[in-house]
Amino acid sequence: MSAKAAKTVLPAVAMTAVSMVLTLAVVVMWLGTSMPWAIALVVGLGIDGGWLATLAYERRLAAQGDHSAPVTAVGWGFGLVATGVLVAHAVTADTSVGAWLAVAWLPLAAKALWLVHGLWERTALTGSALEAIQGIQQEARDEAAVARARLRAEAGTEETRLLAVTQAGARVARVQAQTATTLARAWSTLESTRAGKDTGRALTSVTTRVTPDVTPTWELPVWGPTNPVPALDAAPALTDAELDRLVDEIRHSETPALSYREMSTRFRAAGHSASEVRLRRAWKRVVAA
């Protein structure tokens, strides 16, 4: 018998022994006055023996993993008979009625303790099974704790992120509001300046008329008679052949031949005109020839 089983079976055994002794003593004392004590002893032993026999058979069936309802009913019947004898003796006793009634429940209490022990046996587990269950429970508790910690951390991170985003948005909104106020003031100042009388005249004097009802465009004063100067005729554009010839001449004006940068500088210094694109194309044609 294991130590854990002893925690339930020992109280049941002790209660059974006390109830059997008490029942036998009460039967002998109570019935001994009306019949020979030997017969009273047989009656007491019969009640205890029947009670004990049914209990032993129940324990045997329990050890085999079986159960019998009739045997259980008979066992509870013997327990009720023993309790009834104790109650009847207490009621008919001349003295100490309360004390006898107080111990009259012992047979039923012993039966109840054996019932508890049987339930414990049907639900008892081995040490390895208990350790496995404890391990599973501990693992579940660990996972739950980790999940709670993860949720708290994620909630804290999200709260921090939302706070940062909110603060940044508030700063952007304040900057935009300040910018809008500054722009509104600038446009208001520009509009008031443009609408001014002197400002309109100044704008009209240097540009085309932009404001009605102001003075016409100012003109520079002219001193004395003037003769129109004919416009200078633009030099005709060089053809590709002429441009190639000039580039080739300038390039080979020195030995070794000039680079493009040196040739371009001397080309411009000589008074020739050509776009940079045409000049570079002419250079490539001369070099490739």
Secondary structure, DSSP 8 states (H G I E B T S, - for coil): --HHHHHHHHHHHHHHHHHHHHHHHHHHHHHTTTS-HHHHHHHHHHHHHHHHHHHHHHHHHHHTT---HHHHHHHHHHHHHHHHHHHHHHHH-SS-HHHHHHTTTHHHHHHHHHHHHHHHHHH---HHHHHHHHHHHHHHHHHHHHHHHHHHHHHHHHHHHHHHHHHHHHHHHHHHHHHHHHHHHHHHHHHHHHTSHHHHHHHHHHSS--SSSS---------S---------------HHHHHHHHHHHHTTSSS---HHHHHHHHHHTT----HHHHHHHHHHHHH-
